[in-house]
């Protein structure tokens, strides 16, 4: 039986994004604040990035504030299991 596909980004998920500003893809893990480790791509759910992507579905485009202004990303995929 295939793993159930996650429909929207939520806490405990990984999220693969396409940064529309840099034209790069990255994977981040959304974790509670105490488990955040930005150097290991484990991002706090309290961050502007996480707040912007939570609830989003693959294909959606979201923007969020950054120290340099604003960043825009497209949600590529999300899930619970380690992405390939």
TAFEN-V709549 format. One record per backbone hydrogen bond with DSSP energy under -1.0 kcal/mol. CO is the residue of the C=O (numbers start at 1). NH is the residue of the N-H. Records with the same first field share a line. If there is no record, write none. Layout:
# TAFEN-V709549
CO = NH, NH
This chain:
# TAFEN-V709549
9 = 55
10 = 13
13 = 30
14 = 79
15 = 28
16 = 76, 77
17 = 26
18 = 74
19 = 23
24 = 19
26 = 17
28 = 15
29 = 43
30 = 12
31 = 45
32 = 35
33 = 36
37 = 40, 42
38 = 41
41 = 29
42 = 37
43 = 31
44 = 47
47 = 51
48 = 52
49 = 53
50 = 54
53 = 56
56 = 9
57 = 60
60 = 75
62 = 73
64 = 71
66 = 69
69 = 66
71 = 64
72 = 20
73 = 62
74 = 18
75 = 59
77 = 16
79 = 14
